[in-house]
Every structure is written in structure tokens, then in C-alpha cells.
Amino acid sequence: MSKRPLVPSFLQKLDDKLLRNKPGAWATRVHLVIYFVAAFALLLFVFCYAVFFDAKQYSRIESWNVFVGLIAFIGFVFWLIFLLRFNVFKRYGNWSAMDGLRDFALYFISIGAMVAVCFVPSAVETMRANQQFGNEEIVKDINELNINACRLEYNILPLEWTVDTCKLVDKARFPQAVDVVVPTPDTVIDSVRAEEEYNRIRYTYLDTAELRSKLEIADSVLKLNDSLYVFYQCPNYRFISSYNADDYSAVKMFSSADIYNSTVKNYKKPDRSALMKRMVELQAKYASNSPYYYGEYNTIDENDNYETRINKTYDFTRIGNGIDNAVRKKQAWIEDWPMYLRIFYYTTLLLTMLVFIFRHSTVKTFFLSVLAALLLAILTGLLMVVSQGDEISALSFMIVYYVVFAVLGLSIFKTGVRKAVQGIGLNLFLFATPFVPLIFVALNEAMQYNRYSEPLRVYEERDPAQTALYFLIAEIAGSVILVILIQPLFKKLYRKWYSAPEE
């Protein structure tokens, strides 16, 4: 039994057992790949845990991803070197009914382990951010910072609300009107008399969609009738805000109107020394070390408006950046996990198919297949430019190509010699199979988008959630079809093609 450095004895025994009894599985070294990847991932986790100690600082995760990706790529190259040293398929060794599927699965596991380690830094960064800051904690501190700033700088705050009188109309028939000034929100208005008064002034004209959007963000609204609205806009008292900080918090960020009603409207002179001490504490807690120079920015000028003066006085730019950094790290895996999953899956799938094809094809045919794919892509692009084709044309070309690949690949069953063109067709037939359902769904969506509805002849509305579901089903279906066809179709085609005499 051979001795491998840094490998425990139980893995040495497993390695020897696989070599004697399952040479095809042994050749993949999946047991050793999992061991070394797990050891590297553990060391990487410990190192990242120590480095990512301050969640409010700017993320450098892209650099980490590149660094770990390069190490994973080097590991992938070393794995390929050992993998290509022994090939049961090309040496016409014994193979069972499920060897093709087993080999594909072991390649996928080995490559997937190497790809997965690239996500460790991002996962650790998110974990450390969640350990350092709670969801409710950040939102409460944002509210406290804004309220304290208003209490400390009350003398420079604007107190009057701006008013916009809007009329619901058909925008095609009326021009956009200018804003007008009407009574403050504290004024008691009789709706009948008010309508007569507002009829003598100009309105801002809105259609239904604009009215709906304005109602969603309005601080206060006075509805005079079904088509006449008065919108009151509070001055901005939110000097720090993170647009999604309260998405996963039971506590919500106060709006400017909330701060007006709770603090500004019934203002009481505060204990300035206590508030300033608290502001310094919050600054130390959240202010980030920006890569940009803010020295001149924090110098207050007499022409600065109230928002700029407050931001400079309390260093809210760096505090806001620190909060944004922490929130972004905390929520990275909540919001972006579908993207991470797809990056992992498709990277692993593409590399696995390339390795599987290379292991079951000749070197010459493999690289001719890559060249053929590149030439087809260039040719299709040129045709699209010359003919000014749209995505329907491009997707239709892909379907035609797939049919051609399938015909070339399946023709191997009827031939008695090994032809390079059939090998190229088989390679591209296998490579394109998991993406065919996606192509058909994308083609259907493109055709639906370009289809007019009668009699209005407007583009049909498509439900984004339903469209996303269709694409997800297509992704799963493509993978299932590939797994089903690996052994009974592709493995047999490769066996017959490779074993045939060359033409």
C-alpha cells in the first residue's frame, strides 16, 4: 500500500481498496479531493474569521474570491493531472451498466467541492457581520442618530411642509402643471369650500400610475374628491438611512414625518452634553475608514444647507457608509443566494461536462469541438448583425444547432468507423442537452413579448414570478434529462464511437 503525505491511515486504506476493486472510482480520487478541500476550507474559515472582525469596514471580498479561486484552479489542474493518468474507459477495462452515471457524479462531486470552497470567504464575512450587529440594533441606532441630530440642530431645521395639489386626469389631454402652495397640514379644511378654492389655482396633473406611486410615498394626503388630492411633503429629517436595513427587522426606520411628529413638532430642549456623548459613541460604533479623503468635506461652509451642515458636523457620511457596509454584508446570503447557487451549479456543471467529454473522446476531437463551438458562435453573431435579427432568431439558431448535433451524434449507431465530425457532434450534443429546456422557455417568453393583444395591440403583461418559475423548472428539467441520458445514450454512443476503427 502506497503512503501519501498528509493523508490519514483510514484514507490510505480506502484508497488501496478502491484501487483494487473500483479502479474507475479510484481514478477520480474523489475521497482525497474531499479530504484536502475540507482541510483547506477549515484553514480558510479560521483565517477569514480572524480577518473579518470589523463588519462596518468596506468589503474586499472580490479580492478574496480571486485569491481563493486561483488556489482552487491550481487544485483543479493537479486533480486533472492525476485523473488523466489512468482511464478505464480508454483502456477498454471492465465497466458496469451504471459506470457512466457514476463517473459523471464523482466528477461533479470533486469539482463541486473545489468550486464550493470559493464561497467560504463570503459566507464567513456574512456570519461575522451578523455576529457583530443585530437587525433591530442597526435600525434602532439609525433612528436614534436621526432623532438626536434633529434635537441638537433644531434651530437650523426647516419646519414648513411643502404642498403639491394634484388632479387625476388623462395625461394625453393635459400638460404638466407647476407646484402650488396651499394651506399647511394643521389647517382645518372644509372639502366643499376647499374644492372651490383649489379650482382657481393650477394643478399638477397625474395619471393613475403616477397617482398610485405618489400615494405610496406621501407623508400626508388630503383627498378632496375622486380626482383631486393635496400632498404634503415633510422636510427631510432622515440624514442617515439604509434602504433595506429594516427588511428583516421587526423595528422599522422612522420616516421624516415620524420624526417630525415625535421630536420636531413638540420640541423640548435636550441635554446637549449627554446627546453629544451618545453621538460620539455611535460614531465610533459605525463610522467606516473610507478610502476617500473627507477632510475638506467635513469643513462647514456658511453657504451649506441644513442637511450638509448636519452631515459634516456629525460625520454622517462615514457613519452611513459603515451602516451600509454592515447591512450589505449581513444580507448578502439572504438576497443573493439564488445567484450564488447558480454560479456554483453552472460552474460545476460546465467543468464536469468538459471533463466527462475529454475522458470519453480523443484529444483532437475534443479541441475540434471547442473550435467548432466558437466558430458557430461567431458565425451566428455575424448573421444576427447582418440580418438585424432579434433574440427569437438567436434562440431559433440554437435549436437548429442542437438538432444537427443530435443527428450527428445518433448517427454513430449506424456507422462502422470513427469519424471526427460525428465525435464533434456527440460532444456538442451532450454539452447542449441541459440547456435545451431553457432555450425553449426563453424562446416562448420572447415570442410572448412580441405578440400583440387584440384589439388594443399593446404588449402583454408577463408576471415576473411566473416567468422565474418557468425558468427554474427548465433548469431542473435540463439537469434531469442529462442525468437520465448519461448512461443509456451518451455512454453507449461514446463507447461505440471510440471503439470503432478510424476512417
N, C-alpha and C positions, 0 to 999 in steps of 0.2 A: 504494500500500500504506500503510495507516494505521500510525502509530507509537504503540506502547503504552509507557508509562513502566515502567521496571524489568524489561522483558521483553527477553531476548537476541534477537539478529537471527535465529537459526535458528528460534525460535518465532514471530517475526513472519512469516517466510516460510511456515511451516507453517500459521499462522492464515489467511494470504491464500489459500493453496492450498485449504484446506478450505472457505473461503467461496465460492470459485469452483466447486468440483467436488462438495463434500459439504455442502451448506448445513444438512442435518439434523444431521449430526455436529458441524458448526461451532457450531450454536446451543447445544449443551451446554457448550461451552468446556472440555471435559474436559482438553485439553492445558494450558490456562492454570491450571485448578484444581490439577492435579498439580504444576505448577511452583511455584505460590505456597504450596501446602500443604507441599511438600518444603522450601522455603526457610524457612518458619515453623517446621517441625519441627526443622530443623537449629539454628536460633537457640534454640528452646526446649530442645533437648538440651544445648547448651553452657551455657545459663543454669542448668538443673536440675543439671547435673553439678557446677557450682561451688557451688550452694546445698546440695545433699545430701551434704555432706562428712563428716557425723558420723552413722553409722547407729544409734548407741545412743540417740539422742535420740528423743522422741516424734514420730510421723509426723503431718504436716499435709497429707497427700495429698488429703483431701476438699476442702480449700480450693483446692488447686491444680486439682483436677478441675473445680470450679465455675468458677474463673477461666478455664481453657483452654476449657471448654465454652461459656462466654459468647462468647469470641472466635470459636470455631468456629461458633456460632449466627449471629453477625454476618456471618461469611463466607458462611454458607448463605443468609442473606437477600440479600446482594449478588449471589450467584450466581443466585438466583431472579429478581432484577430483570433481569439480563441475559438469562436463559433465556426469560423471558416476553415479551421484546421482539420475538421472532421465532419463529413457529410454522409450520413447513412443513405440518403436518397440517391445521391450521385454515384455511390459505390454499389448500388443495387443490393443493399442489405435487406434483411427481412423487415417487413412493415405490416402492421395490422390494419384492420378496417377503419380505425379512428386515428391513425398516426397523423394525418394531415391536420385535423382539427386540434389534436393535442399539441402539435408543434406550433401552430398559429397561436394557441392560447398561451403557451410558455413564452413565445417571443413577446406577446402582448404584456404579460406579467413582468418580464425582465425589463423591457423598455419602459413600461409604465412606472416601475419603481424608480428608474433613473430620471424620468420626467417629473415625477411627484416631488422629488427632493428639492426641485427648483422653487416650489411654493412654500418651503419651510420659513424663509425669512419673512415673507408677507404674513404668514399665519402667526408667527411669533410677535411681529410688530402689532398686529391687531390684539393679540392676547395681552400684551404689556399695556397697551392703551386702555383696555377695559379694566385691567387691574388698577391703573393709576387714577382713572376718572370714571365716575358713575354717570349714567344718563341723566338722572334727575339732578345730580350735583352740578353738572355743567349748566343746565337750564336755569337752576336757581341762582347760580353765580352770574349768569348773563343778566337776569332780571335785576339782581342786586346792583350790578355795575351801572345799569341804565338809570335806576331809581336814585342811586347815590349821586350820580353825575347831575341829575335834574335838581336834587336838593341842594347840592353845593353851588351850582351855577344858575340858580333860579333867576337872578337879576338880568341875565342876558337871554333868557328863553323867550321866544315868541309865544304869545298866548291866544292870538286870534286864529280861528279856524278859517280855511279858505272854503268857498262855496261855489258849486257848479250846478246850474239849473239845466236839466236835460229833458228833451222831448223825444218820445219814441215815434219814429217816422220811417218811411221808405227812403233810404239814403239815396236812391237813384233820382228822387224828385227834389231833394232839398240839399243845399250846400251846408258845409260845416260852419256852425256859428261860434262866436267867441265866448270865453268865460265871462260871467257876470257876478257882481257882488250883491248878495241878498242878506236878510237878517241872520244873526248868529243862532246857534242851536238852542240857546237859552230863551229865545223869543217864542211866545205862545202865538200860534197862527191859526186862524180860522180857515179851513181849507177852501170854502166857497169864496171868501173875500180874497184869499191869497191867490187863487187861480185868476181872478180878475186883474190883480196887480201884476202877476207874472206874465200875463198876456201882453203887457205893454213893454216887455224887455226882450232881448234876444236870447235864444236858447242855444245849447249845444245839442245837435241832433245826433241820435243814436239809432242804430238798427237793433234787432232783437239780440243778436250775438254780442254786440258791444255792451248792451244794457246788462246782459247776464254776467259778463266779465266784470263790469264795474260794480255790480251789486255784491259780488263775491269779495271784493277788496275794500268796500266802502266802510269808513269809520262810523258814519251815521247817515241815514237816509230818511227823507220826508216825502212820502208818496201823496201827491195831491189828487191824482186820478189815475186811470189805467195807462195814460200816456205821458204824464208829467211827473218828474222826480226832481228833488233837490238833494244833492250830495254834499255832505260836509266832510272836509278832509282835515284831520288833525295835523298840527306841525309835527315834524319828526323828532321824537324823543328816544328813538332806538339807535343809539350811537354804536352799539355792538349787537350783532345778530349773526347767527349761523343758520342758513336757510333750512337745514334738515336736522338741527341739533335736537329738536323735540319730537322727531318722528317716532322714536321708541321710548319716549318718556311720558309718564303719567302727568308730570308737571309741564305746562306749556309756556312758551315765551310770551311775555306781555306785549301787546300791540301798543302803539303810541297812544291810542285812545285809552287803553287800560292804565297806562302810566299817568295820563292827564287826569283821569278820574280819581286815581288812588293817591297821587302825590302833588301834581301841579295845581289842580283845581282848588284843593283845600291845603295850600302850602303852609307849613309851620317851620319856623327857623330851627335848623338842626344843630347838633353839637359838632362843629366843624372838625375839631381835633380828632374825635372818635371816628368820624367818617373818613377823614384823610388817612388815618392809620389803617382802616379797613381797606381802603383803595390801594394802599401800598402792598398790603398782604395779597390782594387779588392780582395785582400786577406781577408780583414775584411768582405767583402760582401759575399764571397763564402766559406772560409775555415771552415771545419766542426770540431767539437770537437770529434776527433776519440777516440774510446775506447782503442786503442792501443798506445803504447808509441813510439813517434817518435824523442825523444831527441838525441839518438845516430845516428839515421838515418840522421838527418839534419847536422851532423858534416862532413864537407868536407874533404875527403882524397885525397892525391896527386895522387893516382892511379885511381881515379874516372874518367870515360869518360865524355864527354861534356854534355850528357843528364842527367847523375846523378848529376853532379855539378849544372846544372841549376835547376833541380828539388829540390835539397837541398837548394840552395840559395834563391829561391822564394817560398818555401813551397808549391810546386805544387802538392804534394801528397794529402795534406789536402784540397787544393782548388779543385783538380779534384774529390775527394770524395764528397765534398759538391755539386759540379755541378751535379755529377751522382745521388746523393740523390734527388736533386730538380727535375731533369728531370724524374727520375723514378716515383716520386710521381705525377708529372704533367700529365704523360701519362698513369698512371695505369688504369684508366677507359676507355681510348681510346683503348688501346691494349688488356686489359684483360676482357672487359665487356662480351664477349661471355662466358668466364669461370665463371664469377660472376653470369650471368643469369642461367647457367646450375646448378651451386651449389645451387642457390636459388630454382629453379624449382624442381630439383630432390629431394632435402632435403624435401621440402614441399610436393611433391607428395608421397614420400615413407611414411612419417609420416601420411599423410591423409589417405592413403590406410590402414595402420596399425590400425588407429583409427576406420575407417569405418568397417573393418573386425572384430575388437574387439567388436564394438557396435552391430553387427549383428550375432555374434557367441557366443558360450559358452566359458568360461574361459579355461576349459580343452581342448577344441578343438583348441582354438587359440594357446596355448603354444605347443600343439602337432604338429600344423602346422609349428611353428618356428623350433621345433626339427626335423621334417621331412625334412625341407629345409636344415638345417645344415648337417644332415646325408647324404642327396643326394649330397651336395657339396663335403663332404669328400670322399664319395664313388666314385664320378666322378673323383676327383683328384687322388685317388689311381689307378683307372683304366687307367687314362691317363699316369701315371708314369710307370705302369707295361707294358702297351702296347706301350709306347713311341708314344702316339698319338699327333697330332698337333691341331691347333685351329679349323680346319674343324671338327675333331672328337668331340671336346668340344661343338661346336655350334650345331652339329647334335644331341648330347645328350640332349641339352636344348630343341630342337624342339620336340624330343620324349617325354621328360618330360611334356611339355606343352600339347601335345595330350592326355597323360594319365590323367593329371589334368582336362582337358576339358571333357573327357569321364566320369570321376568320378563325376564331378560337374553336368553335364547334366543328369546323371542317377537319380538324385534326383526327376526329373519329373515322374519317373516310380516306385518310391518306396513309401511305406506307413509308414515307420518307420525312425527314426532319427539314422543314422549310423555315427560313428565318422570318418570312412575312407572317406565317402562322404563329410563331413564337411571340412576335411583337403584338399581334392581335390578341393572343391569350393574355399576355402581361397587362395590356391596357384594358382588356375585358374585365379582369379581376380587379384592377385598380379603380375602375369607374363604377363598379357594381354598388357599393354602399351609398353612392351619391345620386343614383338614378331617381329614387323617390323624391329627393329634394329638388331635383331638376324639374320633375313633373309638377310638383306643388308650386314652385316658383313660376313655371310657365302658366299654370292656371291662374295664379294671382295676377300676373302681368296681363293676361287676356281679360280678366275681370276688370282690371283698372282701365283698360282701353275700350271697354264695352259701354255703350251709351244706353241709358234707360229711357224708354218712351213714356209719354210724349215730350217730357221736359228736356231730354237729351243733355243730361248732366252726368258727371262721373258718379258711379255708385259708391256709397259709403261702405267701407270694409271695417269690420270690427277688429281692432288690433289684437285683442286677446284671442279671438277665434283664429286669426291668421297665425299667431305664435303657436297655438295648439296644433294646427295643421303641420307646421314646420317641425315641431317636436315629434309628432307621430311619424313624419317622414324620416327624421334622423334615426329613430328607433327601428323603423321598418327596414331601412337600408342596412343597418348593422345585423339585424336578424336574418335578412336574406343572405348576406355574406357568410354568416356562420353556417347557415343551412347548406349552402352550396360549396363550401370549402372542401369537404371530404368527398361527397358523391360526384361532384362535377370537376372542380378545378384540380384536385389532387390527381384524378384519373387522367385528365387532359394533359397535365404536366408529365405524368408517368409515361403515357403513350408517346408524347412528342419527344421527350428526352431519350427514350429508349430506341426510337426509330433511327435507321441509318441516315446520315446526312445526304442531301441531294447533290 
